[in-house]
Amino acid sequence: MKFYRHFSFAFLWVLIGGSETFLLSKGGITSTFIRNEEKSLDMPLESDVFRIPSGYNAPQQVHITQGDHVGKAVIVSWVTEDEPGSSTVLYWRHNSSNKQTANGKVSTYTYYNYTSGYIHHCTIHNLEFNTKYYYKVGIGNTTRTFWLMIPPKVGPNVPYTFGIIGDLGQTFDSNRTLSNYEMNPVKGETVLFLGDLSYADEYPFHDNARWDTWGRFVERSVAYQPWIWTSGNHELDYEPKIGETKLFKPFLNRYHVPFKASKSTQPLWYSIKRASAYIIILSSYSAYGKSTPQYKWVRKELRKVNRSETPWLIVLMHSPWYNSNNAHFMEGETMRVVFEPFFVQSKVDIVFAGHVHAYERSERVSNIAYNIVNGRCTPVKDQSAPVYITIGDGGNIQGLASNFTEPQPAYSAFREASFGHATLEIMNQTHAFYAWHRNGDEYSVQADSLWLYNRYWYPMDDSTAKS
């Protein structure tokens, strides 16, 4: 069932197309399609998506991510419950009988009254580009076999497709988001995940068993294609009332990333190359002021990007900088002030964020002219600036953020309070096609889309609000 909210403000026109209503202002489009304004409902713990694999010490919560800077390595992670078992991964190329092994490490952690299972991390190195591999975990007890694809070699005209998901959780809406992504005819090859994974901190005492259920829920995707991890506020798990003061403890124990490959000092900010994209992951909840480790790393990282090798420069973070929703309004402002001039100088193509439980896409704008005396603090069109896209609409337990500010600001091109996911199809050095898919539609429907032109190689106006 569709719910519609009506607004009234100056410069407003109503456009009705099909079954949707759009409100056009001087800013852009505010879609009135709202799937549900109530909080999302958790899937019952007995749901099949949470099922524990059968067999003694069977590996569960299997997930992979990129294991080096260029895509020739994979980090394989999983959990065993009965005993540590083996941390060895057996792997082989498709159509090959030559099986090899890689050895990993196992660890556990405690959080309040919870003790984790045995968490295994194993990095497989020196894999061949553009090759399908099978891998097996659980050696010595119950084994499980999965497959993965190594991306093409990094290069300027290498086509590649990313999925984008944020703020997922483990509700019925979360399941709809993941299912729609899996069934989308635009087949994503890697997910860019924008933070807020399990929402375990929403349960009494930050119930870490909810990290386990979430790991089993997403395994059907993340065991077969890499998810590139960004940390969010729901990964902080800071709760001094129960003696838990180590930030990001469950997240960092469970989800490893190749941060050292990009000379980062912490796993919360790092970078990778994948096909024709250079992807920088930032931490909204770590220090980023001048002279901090994250600040110094970002400055160096932006300077070393070679756009002749990786023309598409993408940044992931959790808290959005350009957000016209009353939820989390201006929370990303201090980080924007620190880093935005460098993003414009470096001609970043796209910035993806989550956090706000709605969808919004900006025009290419910047707000970098202000200093303490000139008063120039209004975003302006800037063809060297990124498009800012908020996709905090994965389906989490807190529900949708449907209270947008009015009037819609000029920089905001499209906004809607609905759950969904997005895809980014990089075609070549100059063109990419982006689409957002709301859960309320069939999975193939594009509720918002645009052609993106590369800022370095083809800096033409790609605005959807051109007169």
Disulfide bonds with the S-S distance in Angstrom:
none
